[in-house]
Amino acid sequence: MKRVLISVSDKTGLLPFVEALIRLGYEIISTGGTRKMLSDSGLPVKGISEITGFPEIMDGRVKTLHPKIHGGILSVRSNESHQTDMRENKIAPIDMVVVNLYPFRETVAREDVTLEDAIENIDIGGPSMLRGAAKNHAFVTVLCDHADYDLVLEELRIHGDTTFETRARLAAKVFRHTASYDAAIADYLTQKEQRRFPEQLTLSFTRKQNLRYGENPHQNAAFYAGKSCGYSMAWATQIQGKELSFNNIQDADAALQMVREFSLPAAIAVKHKNPCGAGIGHSIMEAWTRAYEADTVSIFGGIVAFNREVTHEIAQQLKPIFLEIILAPSFAPEALEILSAKKNLRLMTCDMNNKQVNSEIYTFVNGGLLVQDIDTREELPIDLTCVTEKQPSETELEDLLFAMKICKHVKSNAIVLAKGGMTLGVGAGQMNRVGSAKIALENARTLGVTKNIALASDAFFPFDDVVKMAAEYGVSAIIQPGGSIRDVDSIKACNELDISMIFTGIRHFKH
């Protein structure tokens, strides 16, 4: 009679699976809560102690760590020496191992979790059995996911055993599973240690979905989710619309990170990961109107993120515009009714109450990985230094701070113009700062705004050329980090042109 060892925390689909195994002639060995569940359901099951002849001890910490368990799992059936050891030590083979692990991630995700709770939910016996069975997959079938129960049963019914190809695939899945589990433990304990940039970095992500293609149709792609957090596309909910694309996800993430900057009602329109329009206001309608009017051309085919519920009135204005995605914490029922007419339009809700976000950002390079803190630095009035004779007015200062919040999310070289809680122009990703400024300034002129404009720059001005150009387009106030050896040239130009200029001391490059 073949034997299967079962010990699972997640008991989804377990009863019908075990019933089918019994009908196929398997003897069931089990532990703890799993054994109780099977026994209470009237199924014949042997406890671990009946196999090992040794009691479960230390509150269940030690039960499966025994030669009669691991010998049964790890013995090479074709090795005569192994078989001799099995006979001499009265060890019977274990042909299948069905194990999933203590819910460590779920435990440490609780706000009230203690270190003691976390430690007690580190599974030791489970990973040992899984790894042993996966190593010996030439002879042992190993399952860590209830999604594989039906496949295994089908092969047992057809072939009397699982195929080697299936056992090899399940073994690889187990090693991915245990590696991810260990990575979660390492991450938690590293955070408790408050250790930055450890000597080894273990990252774990779970596939959320396969994508139709990557940035281009000839590239394969998939989307993986990490830890749950706020303002996250990985944890957003799609209400309607087409399947998300690779580029959709990148653009939507950019929109979420921008809208996260604001406590006031805010709306952000994004194309190619850069904002084409941003607005804030006393109401979400006012914010949307400003974001849309900032650039009614570039928003076509874009993504819009709101930090307030999308209302009936906003939905009426959104409907005629071709958009890829609309993101918000919620949609009013009347808004959903209006927007549902556009079947391909993706509507998504996102948790914007959860202020917990990842503290680090990862950038892959060929053969390596760059890790850095996320740029969450916010410019506050107390940290600013006016370096010109002219001081910015209270209104100009509000526009400068708004512009800088957007500027930090724009691909460098970055220039952002703003007035009255809306962007007037965005210059992104040019090889020189004058080029970015020219793009932004021309857009402001197109909008018919020619005076009292606030300008934000992500980095310092190496020359006074941007200042002189800005003056020609009606810029009256500038905010920039400062720090150039030629700052004095820009300050002098501002004084001559009656422009106020603020230094922040903080650079916001985004490559």
N, C-alpha and C positions, 0 to 999 in steps of 0.2 A: 504494500500500500504506500502510495506517495504521500508526503507530508508537506503541509504549508504552515508557516509561522506568520501569524497576523497580530499586529499591534499598531493601532491607528488612533490618532487624535480626531481627525476628520473622518467621520463614519458614513459619509455620503455614499449611498449605493452598496453599502457593505453587506447587508443581510441577503439580498438576492444573489450577490456574487458568491457568498459562502455557501448558500443553499445549492447553487449550481456546482460548486467544487465538490460538495459532499456527494451529489448525484453522480459525479464523475469519478468517485472513489477516493477522494483525498481525505486524509486524517487532518484535523484542525488542531493546531497548538496556538494558545493565545495567552495574553497577560492582562492583569488589572481590569480596567473599565471595559476594554474590548471583550475580554473573556466573559465578564458579567453580562454584557449586552447579548452576546451570542447564546449564552446559557439560559438567560431569561427568556429568550425567543424559542427555547426548546431544541436548540441545535447541539449535537454532541461535540464537545470541545475539551481538550486536555489543557491543564494549566502548566506553566513553565516549571513549577516545582515538581510536578509529576515526571517531567523529563529529566531535570537536573538532579533530583533527589536532594535539593538544597532550597531552603525557604527564601522568599523575597525578603530582603533586609534593608535597613537604613531608610525606612519610609519609601521603599520601592526604588531607591537609587541604584541598588544592586539586585538584579533579577536575571537579566539575559546575558550578562557578562560571565559566561561559563563555557568550559570546553565542550560540553555536550550540545551546546547551542552553536558556538562558532566552529567547532569541529564538523558538525553536521552541515554547516553552510559552506565551509571553505575546503572540504576534502576534494581532491581531484580524483574523480571516479576511475580514471584510467591508470592511476598510480598505485601499484601494488603495495608499496610501503605505506601510503596513506590508508589503504584498505585494511592493512594489518593493524595499524594503529586504531582504526575504527573498531575492529573486532575485539582487540585486546582491552579497549577502554569502554566497550559497550555503547558506542556512539552510533546512532542511526542517522542516515542522511536526511537533510531538509532540502526539498526540491523547489520550493517556492517561498519567497519572503515578501510579505505585503506590509509595508511600514510607511506611515507618514509621521511627522515629528511634532514635538510639543510646540504650541503656538507662540513662539518667541516674539515674532514681529507684532502680533496682535497684542501681546502683553505689554511690550515697551511702548506701544502707541498710545496706551492709556495715560491720561494726564496725571492720575494718582499713583502711577507705578513706582514701586520702591526698588532699590537695588536688589534686595532680598528676593522680591517677586521675580525680577528678571533672571537672577542666577538660578532659581528653582525651575525656570522654564527653558534652561539650556539642556537639550536632550543629549545624552551620552550613549546609551544603549542603542537607540534608534539609528543614528548615523553609523555606528559600528556594524550593525547588522546589514544596513543598506550597502555600505562600502564593501563588506565581505562578500555579499551576494553578487554585487556588481562586478567585483574582481573575478569571481568564479562563474561568470555568466555562460561559460561553455557548458555548464551543467545545471545552473540554477536560474530560475526565472525570478526577476525582482521587479516589484511595482511600488512606486511612491505616489501615484496619481490615480484617483478613481476613474479618470477619463479613459484609462487603458484597460479597465476590467473587461469590457465587452470584447475587445480585440483578443485578449488572452483566452477567454472562454470559447470564442469562435475557433481559434487554432487548436485548443484542446479537444473540441468536439470533432474537428476534421482530421487532425493528425495524431491525436492521442498525446501530444506534447506541443510546446511552443517551438517555433523554428529558431535556428541559431540567429538568423537575421533580426528577428523580433527581440530575442534576448539581448543581442548586442545593442540594439537601439534603446531598449529600456535601461540597460546598464549605463549608457552614455547620459541618458536623462537623469538617472540617479546621481551621477557625479556632478552634473550641473546643479541639481537640487541641493545636495549637501554642501557644495561650494558656496551657493547663494546663502544657505542657512548660516554657515560659518562666517560669511562676509557680514551678515546682519549683526551677528554677535560681536565681531571685531569692531564694526562701526559704532555700536552702542557703547562698548567698553572704552573705545578710543575717545568718544565724546565725554564720557564720565571722567576720563583722565585729563580732559581738556588739552589733548595733544593735537597740535597743528602739523600737518604735513609729515605723517609717520614714515618710517623707513620703507614700509610696504603699504600700498594703497589697494584695498579690496573694494570693488564696486559691484553691485548686483542690481540687475533690472529684469523685469518680467515682461515678456512680449504682450503687448496690448492688442496689436493687430498687424497683419501684413498689409502693405500698401500696394497700390496698383503699379507704381514705379517710384523712382527717386526724383532728384531734381530734373532729370530728363527721362524720356520714355525708355531709353536703352539701359537704365540703371535700376537694378532690383533694390527694394527697400522694405523696412519694417519699422514699427514704432514700439518702443519699450518704455515702461513706466517704472519710476523709482519709488522713493518714499512718498507717502501722501502729504500734500502741502497745499496751501492756498495759491490762487492765481496760477493754476497749473493746467495746461492742455492735457497732460497725462491723466488727470483726474476730473476733467470736464465731462459733461453729459451732453450728447448730441440728441436733440429733440426731433429734428427732421433734416432732410436734405441728402445730397450725394455723399458717398464715401469721402473721407478726408484724404487729401494728397500730402505728399512730403512737404511741398512748398506751402500749402495751407497751414500746416502745423507750425512751421517756422515763423510765418507771418503772424499767425494768431498768438503765438508765444510772445513775440515782440510787442504786439498790441497790449497784451495782458500786463507785461512788465512796465509799460508806460502808464497805463491807467492806474496801476497800483501806487503810483507816486502821489495821487491826489485824494484828499479827504472831501473836498468840494465835489459836487456833481461834475463828472468829466466824460468826454467822448473822444476817442482816438481813432483816426482812420489810417490804415497802414497799407503800403505797397512795397514789396521787396524788402521787408523788414525795417523800412524807414517810414516815419510818419509823413503823410501827405497833408494831414490836417488834424489839429488838436484844439479842443476848446474846453473851458471850464465856465461855470456860471452858478447862479443861485438856484437854478432848476436844471434837470437833465435835458429838458427841451432847449433851454438857452445854451447849454454846453454843446448839444448836437448841432444846433443852428450855426454856431461859431465854427465847429469842426468842419462842417460841410462847406460853408462859405469860404473857408480858408483856401480850398482848392477843389472846385466842382468838376474839374477835368480829371485829375489824377485819381480821384476816388473810384472811378469806373473800374470794376473788377477787383476792388480792394476788400479789406476786412475792417470791420468797425467793432470796437469794444466800448462798452458802457460800464460805469461802476454803480449804476442805479438800474432799477427795473425799466425795461422798455415799455413805454405806455402806448395806448391806442393812437394818440396824436403823433408820436414819433414813428410808429409803424406805418402810418399813412404816408409819411414823408420818405421812409425807407423803401417802400414798395416799388416806386418807379425806377429806382437806381439799381443797376446791375452790381451786385455784391456777391462775394464768395461765401463769407461767414459773418454772422452777427453774434457777438458774445456779450453776455450780461449775467448778473446774478439771478435774474428772473425775467419772465415776460408776462405782462398782463394777459388774461384770457382773450380780451378783444384784440390785442396785438398779435397773438398767435393765430387768431382767426384770419386776420388780414394777410399775414405773411405766409400762411400755409398754402395760399394760392400759388406761391412760387415754389414748386415741388423740389427743385434742385438747390434752392438756397439753404445753406446749412445754418441752423439755429442751435446755439450751444449755451448751456448754463454753466457757471463756474463759481466755486466757493470763494467769495471775496470777503468773508468774515474771518476766515482763518488767516491770520497775519504771519503764521509760520511759513517761511520759505527756505529753500536751500541756502546755506551760507557760502557755498563755494560754487564756482562755475568751472566746467571742464572743456578744454579745447583739444581735440585730437590732431596731432601732426603725424606725418609718416613715421611709424615706428615709435611713437612716444605720445605723451599726454602732458598738457600744461594744466595746472591747477592754480586758481587764484580766488580771493574773496570776491563776492559779488559787490558791485559798486552801488552801495546803498547810502553813500554820503549825501546829505542834504545841506544845501547852503542856507544858513540862517542869517537874518539881518545882523546879529551881534558879531558874526564872524567876518563880515564884509569890511573892506577898506576902500573909501573913496579917495582916489589919487589925483583927482582933477579939481580945478577951482570951482567948477559948477557941481553942485550936489544934485542927485536925482530926486525928483518929486516923489511923494508917497505912491502915486499912481505908476510912475515909471519904475519904481523899485518893485512893485507887485508884478509888473510885466517882465522885468528882468529875471526875477526868481522863477516865474512861470516858464519863460523861455529856456532857462538853464535846466529845469526839470526835464524838458523835452530833449534838449541838446545832448544830454548825457547818454541818450538812447539812439542817437543818430550816428551813422557810420562816419568815422573821421576821414578827412578833415570835415568838421561839422560847424555850420553856422545856422542859427535859428532866429527868425524875426518874430516879434509878437507885439500885440497892442490890444488892450481891452479884453484880455482873457482868451485870445485866439491867436494861432500862428498865422503869420502873413507870408512866410516863405521859409523853405528848408533847403539848405545846400548841403549835400551829403556825398562823402566818398571821393572827393576830388583830390588830385595829386598835389594841389596847392590851395592854401586858404583863400586866396583871391578868387579862384574859380568857384569855390563853394559860396563865397559871399555874393558873387555876381549872380548866381542862380537864384539865391534867396531874395536878393534885392530886386531883381527883375520881376519876380512873382508878386512882390508887394506893390510894385508900380502897376502891374497888370490889374491888381485889385483896386487901384485908384487911391491907395494910401501913400501919402508923400510927406508926412510929418509926424513928429512925436512917436517914432518907432523905437522899440527896444531891441537890441541885438545881443545875442549870446554866442560865445565861441567856446568850443570844448578845450582849446589849448591857447597858449599865448600868441601874440602877434610878433613875429620876428622883425617886421618892418611896419611903417606907418601907412602902408598902401591901403589896407582894409579900412582904416579909420577915414582916410580921405575919400574913398569911394562911398562909404556909408553916409557921409555927410551930404553927398550929392543926391541921395535917395531919401533924405528926411530922417535919418537916424539921429535921435537926440540923447540916447543913453546906451552904454555898452557894459556888459559884464564878461569878464574873462579871468583866467587864473593869474596872469602876470608871471613874471619870472624870466623874461627874456633879457639878455644883456643890453637890448636896445629898447627896453620899456620906455625910457625917457623920450624916445622919438614919438611913440604913440601918445603918451601923455601930453607932450607939447602940441601935437596935432589936434587933440581933443580940446585943449584950452583955446587954441586959435579958432576952432570951428564951433565953439560953444556947445560941446558935447560932454556930458558927465560920464565918467568911467569908474567902474567898480572892479577891484581885484578880490578874488576869492581865495587864492593860494592853493586851490585844488584843481587838478587837471582831470578831465573826463574822456580820455581817449576810448574809442570803441572800434577795434579793428575788425 
